[in-house]
Amino acid sequence: MIEHVFGGDWTEDKLRRLREYLIAYRNIFTSNPKASYFKTWYVDAFAGTGSRTSPSDAKALADQSEGLYDDRETSSFLDGSAKIALGIPSPFNRYLFIEGSKKKAKALRSTIASEFQQLIDRTEIKTDDANTALCRWCRDRDWSKERAVVFLDPYGMQVEWATVQLLGETKGVDLWYLFSLGGVIRMLTRDGLIEESWQRRLDNVFGAKDWRKHFYRTATEPSLFGAHDVTHRDATVRNVQKYIEGRLKTAFVAVAPSLVLRNSRSFPQFALCFAASNEKGAKTALKIATHLLRESKEGADGDTVFN
């Protein structure tokens, strides 16, 4: 079986929260007569094989994440987001899994056929670019009759803002987005001299160019050799969180405070973000997501307890 190598304890944290949301979401659509009218979708835009291993060496992760990360968690075989979504007590009406690798998509098909045979007729697997497939899927839906949870879990910074914006415009999508904090912070160099390819990437991810003013300011300061301009960077984790949350608020009705996910050395890897696009359902969705995105604390027995 092809191994999908990615993540450590922070990945488990992310998937636990996602699973709880999916269960709560489906409970609403099965218990509420008005909500039961809608056909529900679960969409995973970077689906992988359905299972994964956490990396035993840094190279495997670095290759997949364009060299932006270095995570040396011990290797163990774990369920990925696709299997978690398929395995909840009340399944979605439809599932769409998007995976750019033909080998991984084939492995995912095999997993579904062997472990979730009863859901085969509800499942589509597309081997395509995630942005292209998602935009096409959005435009093909009848959003007066359909609702969806979309999970964007890229290895790095592959998600284009145009895709995020289109998801918000549907007025029918609840979005979970694993935003690349580590990648962005590395690109925001201390001196502000960012190579053009990185600037274009940041423009594309944020869907705006005002990030330059948000993360940098230039001040004229005195020195022994006279006044000169000095560039100051403010690329703290919280400031990057604040900016992406603000961008999401331009496209969605409601946005929850995001949660920083860190690796075993406490380095910030991602911000787990949630945004709701449907006005009627946003209040309930936001309440559930905000609860799930609260910081965790270690219980007396060492297990993670959610506040």
Secondary structure, DSSP 8 states (H G I E B T S, - for coil): ----B---HHHHHHHHHHHHHHHHHHHHHHH-TTGGGSEEEEEETT-TTSEEE--SSHHHHHHHTTT---------EEE-HHHHHHTSSS--SEEEEE-S-HHHHHHHHHHHHHH-GGGGGGEEEE-S-HHHHHHHHHHHS-TTTEEEEEEE--SSS---HHHHHHHHHTSSEEEEEEE-HHHHHHHS-TTS---HHHHHHHHHHHT-STHHHHHEEEEEE--TT--EEEEEE---HHHHHHHHHHHHHTTSSEE---EEEE-TT--EEEEEEEEE--TTTHHHHHHHHHHHTS-EEE-TTS-EEE-
